[in-house]
Amino acid sequence: MARAKITKRLVDSLQPEASRYVVYDMEVKGFGVRVTPSGAATYILEYRPDGGGRNVTKKRMSLGRVGEITPEEARNLARNRLGEVRHGHDPLEDRQTKRREMTVSGLIDQWDEENPPGRRTGKPMEPRTKAYTLSRLRHHAVPILGRKRVSEVTVDDINDFIRRVSKGETAKNAVGPRKRGRIKVRGGEGAARKVAADLSLVFGYAVEKGIVTANPVSAARKPRPGKRYDFLSEDEFAAMAEALTALEAEGVNPVGIAVLRLLLLTGARPSEIEQLRWSEVDQQGRCLRLEKSKTGYSVRPLAPAALDLINAQPKWPKSPFVFPASRGDGYFIGSKKIWVDARERAGLPNRVRYHARHAIASIALSEGIDVASVAALMGHKGPRTTLAIYAHVIDSRAAEAADSIGAKIAAAMAGKKSRASGE
């Protein structure tokens, strides 16, 4: 059992080993630093509750991460906790009790403040994605579950929550905090499915932190994603292209026009095009090598027309983005408004940007392109995702195959030979 005076110099000198180890302080009994094989170092305190004694099992609690608090701050915390133990309190039990009393609203706030890394990426959520996630949680989950203690949330509560959001109970259209702004919250099965996934993420974090023992969202009955039956037709592509040309002639921001034209050509997700960097454009390979997409690193082949459109964009020395913002050093985010103006001019009031994405996949599949290639084109995690979303197109191709094969078999059964058999 290693013992030493825990100082900043000592803490900085500690190196990870093959197994976890603890260095205990020489001044405060039970106070120490725990170092894991990954290199994470945490100040800890060991104590015996209920008056102590060798027959009482030791408890160990974390005081804080090395780097977040100083050794002296951790030592003072250890002294305070030991003082509580001497007065008959169990600080670890008190902490766990407080965690069990945490409300769903408080848990969402804690998740927001800590901003933990994702399991798939190992990095915190992108700011824009996180903003959308928190918006859904605070507009749907907080009104229904916000005051409920996290330890009391059951699978039945989550099922009831999903049912109420699906029915539109949390939908609203109210005056927003911004001048002449409004808050528009849509309910329905799509909103319920998304916010259930958000809530599962937050409860997964609560399980990792020891706030709850199980994720109640995991076993809930969540709405299944709908099939992509609706997409832009060839005539609608032409109408949108004509509308964009007219808007450009009227002086609408050419960067936003270019973003939408590239969306129509590639079927990429809007955020992938808006955030596109010059470093992600592979001229020789004629593809995009997206560093951050919904599925992580992703390679997307480009048609010549799409590559020509990208190369036509002016390069700004201080911006890494293909489509830079008009002001500031970010990327252009105003394409949605331009799309709305274009679709109204084209007479397509119910079309959104994702309909272009669905069209690309549906056209590719209906043309007989194999599912694996379409999955790569769309940036799906794998062919199974493509099959699940665009099953109706696969079904249509299967029906055509059934017609063709059925006709040949029927002819054979009628005694007619095909040309291939040498008639």
N, C-alpha and C positions, 0 to 999 in steps of 0.2 A: 504494500500500500504506500504509494508515493505521497510525501508531505513536503510542503514548502510554503513560504509566504507568497500569497497570490498577489502579484503586482503586474503592471502592464508589460514590463520587460519579460517576465516569466510567461505570461499568456501569449505574447508575440512569438516566443521561442518554441511553443508546443507544436509538434508535428504529428500528423495522423499515422497510425500504425495498423497492422493487419486486423486487430480487434479493438473494440471500444475500451477506453481506459479513463480513469478519474485521478486527478491530482487534488489532494485535500489541503486546505489552508491550515497553517500552524497556529493561527490566532483564534479563529472561530470554529468550534467543533461542528463537524457535519457539513461545513461550507466547502465547495470545491468547484473544479472546472472539468466538465466531461467533454472528451474529444472522440469523435466517431471516425471510422475509416475514410469517410468522404471528406473529412477535414472540418466539419461543422463543430464549433465549440460553444458550449452552453454553461452558464453558471448554475449550479444546483445546490440544494440543501437536503441533507438527510437528518431525520429526527425520529424520536419514538413518541407517539401521542399518548394521551390518557395517563399522564404522570410518569411515563418512561418505564425503565426496568428492562432487564435482559430478556424477559419473557414476552415483551411487546414487540411486535414486528415493526421493523423500520419502514418509514415512508420516504419517498424521494420526490421533490418537486423542483420544477425549473424556475429560475429567477429571471432569466433573460439571456439573449444571445450575446456572445462576445462581439464587441463592435457597436452594439446598440446601447449598452450601458458600460460604465467603467468598472474596474475591479473594486474600487472603494464604494461605489453605489451598490454593487451587488453584495458586498460585505455588510453594508448597513441594512439592506433588505433582509439578509440572513439573520442579523441580530434581532431585527423587529419581529421576524417570524418565530424565532426561538423564544422571544418574550411572550408571544401569543400562546405558544405551547405551554410555557410555565404557568400561564393563567387558565389553563384548561381548554384552550381552543385548538382545533385542528385546522391549520391554514389550508391544507390541500383539500380537505372535505368542504371547507367554506368556499374555496374557489370553484369546486365542482358543483356545489349547490347554486352558486351565482350563475354558472354556465347553464344549468338546467332551467333557471328562471329567465334566461334570455328569450326575448320575443323574436318572431320571424322578422319583424322590421329591424330590430337591433342586429340580427345575424346578417341581414343584407347590408346594413351600414358597415359592419365589421369586415365583411368580404370586400366591400368597396374600398375601405381604408387600407386594408392589407394588400389588396391587388395581387393575389397569389399566382404563381406560374401555372400554365395549363399542363395537363398530363401528357397531351400529345406533342405540344411544341416545346415544353420546358421553359416558356417565356410568358410574361404577363399578357393579358388580352390587349389587343390593339385599342387605342383610345376611342376610335369611332365605334368599333364593335362593342366595347364596354359601355359606351354611352347608350347605345340601342338596348343592350341587355338590361341595364339599370332602369331605363325608361319603362320597359315592359314589366319588370318586377314591381316597380313603384306604382304603376298605373293599374296593374291587374292583381298581383299577389298581395300587396300591402293592404288594399281596401278590404279584402276577404280574410286573409290569414295574418295580417300584420301584428295584431295584438295577442295572438295565440303564442304560448310558450313553445319553444322548439321541441322540448322533450315530450310535449303532449300531442304533437302533430302525428296523425295516423294515416294509414293508406286510405281509409275511408274519407278523411278530411281532404286529401289530395284529389280523390275521385270527385267529391262534391265541388271542390274548387274548379276542376277542369270542366265539369258540367255547367257551372254557372258562367264561366268565361265563354264557353261554347254557345250559350244561350244569349250572350251579349249583355250581361248584367254590368260589366265594367266598362262598356263602351260609353264614350262621352264626346261632346263637342263644346268646349268652353273657352272663355277668354283666357289667353296665356299671359305670362309675365312681361313679354316683350310688347312694345308699342304696336298696335294693330295686328298682333299675333294671336293665334288660336291654338288650343291643344285639342288635337283630334285623335281619339283612341278608338280603334276598331276591335270588336269582339269577334266571335265565331270560332270555328274549329281550328282554323289556321293560327289564330292568336293563341288559343289554348295550347296547341301543340308546341309552339315556340316558347311560351312562358313556362310550360311544364319542364322543358329541357333546361331553361335558365334556372328554375328552382332546384332541379336535380343537381346542377352544377354547384349551387350554393350549399345544399345539404351534403353533397360529397365533401366539400371543404369542411363542413361542421363535423363530419365523421373523422376526418384526418386530424382535426384539432381536439378531438375527444369531447366535443360539446354534446353530441348525440352518439348513440351506438349504432344506428342504422339509418339508411336513407329511405324515407317513406315514399319518395317519388318513384323509386325503382320498380316497385310492385304495382303501381297504379295503372289504370286503364287509360292510356294516352291515345288521342286520335291519330290515326295513321295518315301519313302524307298522301295527298291526292295524286292521281295520275295526271300527266301533262297532256290533256286533250286539246288545249287551245294554244294556237300559235299563229304568227303572221303568215299570211298567204303571199304568193308571188305578187299579186296585185297590190297588196298592202305594203310590201317592201317598196314597190315602185312609188306608191302614194307618199310614203314617208320620205323617200329620197327626194321627191319633187318638192315636198314641203320644206325640207331642210335647205334645199337650194334657194327657195324663195326667201326664207328667213335670213340666209346668209347675204342675199342681195339687199335686204332691208337693214343690214348693219348689225345683226345679232352676232355675239362673240364667236369668232371663227374657231377658237379652241374648243368651245363646247360643241359646235357643229362637227368638228373632226372627231371628238370623242364618240358621238352618236353614230357617225358613219363607220367607225371602227367596230363599234358594238354590232352593227348590222352585218358587217363582213365576217366577224369572227365568232359571234355568239358567246363571247367571254362575259364573265360577271362584271357589272358596272364598276365596282370598286377596283377590279383588276386592271381595267383600262384607265380609270381616273388616276390611279396610283402608279402607273407604269413608269419605269425609269429607263433611261438610255442604256444603262448597264445590263438591263434584262433583255435587250433586243439583240438577237444573234443574227447578224446580217448573212454570214456565210452559211449557217445552218438553216436560214429562213424560218426562224421560229422565235417564240418568246420563252425565256427561261425565268419564270416568275419565282422570286425568292420567297414571297409570302402570299399564298393563296389559301382558300378554305381548306384545302387538303395538304397544305405545306408546300414544299418545293414542287413546281409543276412545269413541264415542257409543253408548249402549244405550237403546233405547226401553223404557218401563215401562208395564205394565198398571196400570189404576186400583187394583187390589187391592195391588199391590206398592208403589205410591206412598203409599197409605193406611197400609201397614205401616211405612214409613220415617217418615212424619209422626207416627206414634204414639209414636216413640221420644223420650224426654226429652232435652233439650239441656243439656249440662253446660258452664258458662261457660269452664272451663279446658281443655276437650277439643275438638279439631277433628273427632273421629271420631263417626260415627253410632252405632257399637257400641264404646264405650270399655271398656278393661280394668277389672276390679274394683279392682285396685291399680295404682298408678303412673300414668304419663301416656300409655301406649300404647293399642293397640286390643285387642279381645277375641280370644284365640287358642284358646279351649277348645271350639270347636264340634265338633271331630272326636270327642272323647270322648262328648259328648252324642249325636251321631249314632249312635255304636256302641250306646249304651244304648237309643236309640229303635228302632233296627233289630232288636235282640234282642227287645225287647218286642213289636214288630210281627211277629216270626217271619220276618225277612228277613236271615239271617246273612251272606249274600254280597254285600249291597248297600253300595256306598260313595257318597260325596257326588257324585262325578262321574257316577253313573248318572242323577241328576236332570238334569244338564246334557245328557247324551245323549238323554234322554227329550224335552226341550223341542225339540231340533233335529229328532229323528225325527218327533215329532207334527206339527211345523210343515210338514215336507216331505211327509208323508203326507196332510196336509190340502190340498196343492196350492199352498202358498205358494212363490213363486219363490225360487230359490237365492240370489240377491243379497240379498234381504230377510232370509233365514235367516242368511246370513253376517254381516250387520250386527247381527242379534239376538244372535248368539253371540260377536261380537267377533273373528271370524276375519280373517286378513289379506286375504282375498278369496274369491270364490266357488269358486275352484279348490281351496282348502283344504277347504271344505264338501263339495264333490263327492268329494274323495279319501277323506274320513273316513266320510261317510254314503252311500257309493255303493250300499249294499244297499237303502236306502229309495228312491233314484232308480230302481234296477233294478225294484223292486216297482211303482212308478208306471208305468214303461215297460211292464211286463208287463200291467198293467190297460189301458193304451192299446193294446197289441197285440191284446188280447182284443176290445176295442170296435171297433177298425178292422178286424180280421180278420173279425168277425161281419158288418159292413156289406159288405165286399168279397165274402164268401161268399154273402151274400144277392143281391148284384148279379149274381154269376156264375151263380146259380140262376135268374135271370130275374125276381127280385122287385125292385120299385122301393121306395125309401124314401119316407117322407112328405115329406121335404124336396124331393124331386124332383117332387112334385105328384101322387102316386098317388091 
